[in-house]
Each structure stands twice: as C-alpha cells, then as structure tokens.
Amino acid sequence: MAIMADRARDPEMMQKAGQAFERLGNFARAAELRLSARRQRKGKGANEWTGEDLGSDRLLIDLVEDDPRSLGRVIRHARLAGAAAACAQSATIRVEPRLVSLVQRTFPNATVVPAQQNVVGDKFATFEDLAWIFGRDAERLAADFVPLRADPELVEIFRQRYRSMTDQPLVGLSWGSKSHSKDVPDFPEWARFIARTQATFVSLQYGQIKPALRRLRNGNDARLIYDYSVDQMLDMDRFAAQIAALDAVVTISNTAAHLSGALGVPTIFLIDDKFQTAWPVTGNRTPWYPSGVVMRKEGRPWPVVLDDVGRRLSSILTARSTLSSDS
C-alpha cells in the first residue's frame, strides 16, 4: 500500500498506509507517510518547523482537528506539543476550548489558546510535524512519556467523594462510542463483568446514559457510580480530574481511553477486531500510553474476553494496592 501510495501520490492512501505502519510498530515510516500526505494535500509551508534550532522565532503549534468532537489524536500528541514548546523561547499551542486548562497546566511554559483565537507565529507545527520530529522511535516515545496533569485539588475532591461511597477499588468504565461500527460488549455482558469484579465502578461514559445505567447496575446502584457534575463534552478539566482520582480504568477505544492513557492512569484498552487506527496489531502495549494494557477480542466471545479483562484488572489493582501500602 505504501509503495502504491507513493507512486500515485494519493494523500488518502498515504494516510491509511501511515496508520497501518504505526499499528505494525514502524513509527518512522508512519510519520514519513503522514507528513507526506499532509504536504500533498496542503503543500509544504515556508514557515513549517522541521526540528531545526528556532532561535528567537515564535512557534505556533496547531492541535486542532477538523472535527472538534474527535480528541483522540489531540490527546495523543499533546505531550509532543509540550516537547516542541520546550524547544522555543516563545511557543503557543492551539487546542479546543475544553482542553485549554488541562494543556496549560501540563505545559506552563507555553501559551495555550482556544482554537478560535487567531495567533501569529514565525514557525508552525502540525500533528504530522510533531510526529516526524518527536515520534519516530517507539522506544523513545514510551521512555519520554509525560502525563497530562489534572487539577490536583479537583482530583482530591473526586477521590474523597468516591471514597466516601465505598471501600473497594475505584475503576472507571466506558462502554460506548459515537461510532456505531464498533463491536463492543452488550449490556448483559458488561453487567456480568461488573457483578463479578471486586471493585466499585465509576461511569466515564458520555451522553444520555440513564437507560444504560439501569441495565448495567442490574438492581445494585452502588456498584456503578454516575457523577452528574462531570460533562466531558463541555469540561475536559473536570473529566481529567475524575479519571485521575481512580485506581484504574477499563474502556473501549474512545476519548476516555486516550485521556486515561495520557494521564498515566493504569488502563485496560478493550479493542475489537475491526480496524482501529490508534492501537497496535500485536503486543499488549502502546508507546503512546505506557501505563496501559491493550486487550483484543481476537475472535473470542465477549464474555471470555471480559473474564480475561477481570483477571488483568485484579492484577493491576493488587499491584497498585501493594505500592500504596509500601509508600
């Protein structure tokens, strides 16, 4: 595919080939193809930053998606934006308004502005530039991980609130996505998983979920907490603090997955057998989120997969409990 894309100079094919190479672990080729695809579509700007010494040049880092609801790539690349900002005397990062506080707190030496604000820079960098400069080596990408920083006061508020409700470990759960093409466990399968797991779950699901909560709780409301004060569609800072207050997260591929991984919270990413652009084909780790574990369906029934998830989650919680006891 990559050879065909190069020959045809087809940016869409080059983009897909780049995604495939990243899933196969070849981050260098992936970055090359994606950068070529963007330049094929939009041309190479004279002021595009490619990693050279910036001197006194002002750097504008653009982390804005065409679809403001799609935050996965933004969250993945946020730490690369931080690395880029560290290379400049003056750096500005553009993000969706609901991400401004979170990114600003994590990278205080940069100026973080909402996407609608017009900003001028001497040099600019996009997702593809950042991946080309900082994301071509998977091992280095994992080793250089810098977690996003949730509001510590909010984290403590959420932690105390949930701890007052239970003495069991707190596990975030997100079971759905706006993409209806994804293969995910049905409600009875999730309800069985919740009932069999020694933990109290906290919903990280967005949207109108009251009917889903009834089915998942299955008469035991205390097993699945839903915090009405959090709306990730409006305020990612509260959502990040909620996640950071938890002991672990179990989630399908969605915004909750990317945010929990980027926060460094131990996370189990539940991946179906359909094409998933952000997750590796083999192995159970991704360098984007070193504290997470990728668990695939691999043709198995979901109850079997969720049994495996339960065992892995138990190990994560035991290790976390031991670490807390030792500290």
C-alpha positions, 0 to 999 in steps of 0.5 A: 500500500505504501509503495502504491501510495507513493507512486500515485501520490494519493494523500488518502492512501498515504494516510491509511498506509501511515496508520497501518505502519504505526499499528505494525510498530514502524513509527518512522515510516508512519510519520514519513507517510503522514507528513507526506500526505499532509504536504500533498494535500496542503503543500509544504509551508515556508514557515513549517518547523522541521526540528531545526534550532528556532532561535528567537522565532515564535512557534505556533503549534496547531492541535486542532482537528477538523472535527472538534468532537474527535480528541483522540489524536489531540490527546495523543500528541499533546505531550509532543506539543509540550516537547516542541514548546520546550524547544522555543523561547516563545511557543503557543499551542492551539487546542479546543476550548475544553482542553485549554486548562488541562494543556496549560497546566501540563505545559506552563511554559507555553501559551495555550489558546482556544482554537478560535483565537487567531495567533501569529507565529514565525514557525508552525507545527502540525500533528504530522510535524510533531510526529516526524520530529518527536515520534519516530522511535517507539522506544523513545516515545514510551521512555519520554512519556509525560502525563497530562496533569489534572487539577490536583485539588479537583482530583482530591475532591473526586477521590474523597467523594468516591471514597466516601461511597465505598471501600473497594477499588475505584475503576472507571468504565466506558462502554460506548462510542459515537461510532456505531461500527464498533463491536463492543460488549452488550449490556448483559455482558458488561453487567456480568463483568461488573457483578463479578469484579471486586471493585466499585465502578465509576461511569466515564461514559458520555451522553444520555446514559440513564437507560444504560445505567439501569441495565448495567447496575442490574438492581445494585446502584452502588456498584456503578457510580454516575457523577452528574457534575462531570460533562466531558463534552463541555469540561475536559478539566473536570473529566481529567480530574475524575479519571485521575482520582481512580485506581484504574480504568477499563474502556473501549477505544474512545476519548476516555481511553486516550485521556486515561492513557495520557494521564498515566492512569493504569488502563485496560484498552478493550479493542475489537477486531475491526480496524482501529487506527490508534492501537497496535496489531500485536503486543499488549502495549502502546508507546503512546500510553505506557501505563496501559494494557491493550486487550483484543477480542481476537475472535473470542466471545465477549464474555471470555474476553471480559473474564480475561479483562477481570483477571488483568484488572485484579492484577493491576489493582493488587499491584497498585494496592501493594505500592500504596501500602509500601509508600 
